[in-house]
Amino acid sequence: RLLSDAEVDAVFAVPGNEVCADCLTAAAPAWASVTHGCVFCSHAAGVHRSLGTHISRVLSLTMDKWEKAEYEKMLATGNQVVNAELECSVPEGVCKPDGDPQEAEFRESLSKYIRSKYEKKSFVKGGCGELVPAIPRGDSAVATLEFCGILVINVRSARQLVRLDLTSESDPYVVAEILGGKQSFRTKKVKNCANPVWNEALMLNVRDPKKDIVRLTVWDADSFTEDDLIGCCEIPLRRVLAQSSASGADEAEKVKFNDQLLTGGEKHPCFCVRLLSRRKERGYLSVDFTYNHLDTHVDNHQ
């Protein structure tokens, strides 16, 4: 479930949580690592997400659904506790990043500091105390400088999904990805349902909101054979920016896409299913997009 305003305030009241755990900018913390129990600003959030969920699982304090245990960990931990362990032995000459978030020097400094702190554990008691080297330009997989924002996709529901099982409705789930990117995330499966409701939030790193295109693919989960494609739709992120601008909304406000027509998926391996679903619409998908800009520029040389 989403955190209430009172619950978010309680997280901020934990010692150290009034500022970002990883930098000295004035940006307010709005994101959290449920892995560690600390909060940080949007600039640091982009770096944390690039580390992978096995090192730091990131949630928004206002836009994501939280488990009870995750929220309780935030109240029991906080920046002061986390930094007492992970910044126990920061050597002289190594400073927490500060400066203009739009400058490349700051972004590189923040990336090195966070990777050293959380991934290499350089500053824990007995740690090596060294900063990791900068990620070489063109090393694509996790280079934070590639990303200028985070897209939160709230997969709400679908309706009138075509049946791809002979004896029951489909068991649908949704996969979200940015075309040409390396990330993809999926929702849970809803069993035997033509009108599923997910209300799940998925997050993708965005390189260029004016060019990136999100593909949402709905699949029918099968137990003994490969999952079957129900259909997909593609939404250019420029539509999100255009609708936000037209409505007067800021970047962090949800933009709704209702009843997006699903296409494709006609080549089912079973002839009987192909016959039954022929000339039928594949269904409709409804989602919300929230784009959070990270105050970085797009590096067009990579």
Buried (B, 14 or more C-beta within 10 A) or exposed (E): EBBEEEBBEBBBEBEBBEBBBBBEBEBEBBBBBBBBBBBBBBBBBBBBBBBEEEBBBBBBBBBBBBEEEBBEBBBEBBBEBBBEEBBEEBEEEBEBBEBEBEEEEBBBBBBBBBBBBBBBBBBBEEBEBEBBEBBEEEEEEBBBBBBBBBBBBBBBBBEEBBBBBEEEBBBBBBBBBBEEBEEEBBBEBBEEBBBBEBEBBBBBBBBBBEBBBBBBBBBBBEEEEEBBBBBBBEBBBBBBBEBBEEEEEEBBEBBEBEEBEBEEBBEBEBEEBEEBBEEEEBBBBBBBBBBBBBBBEBBEEE
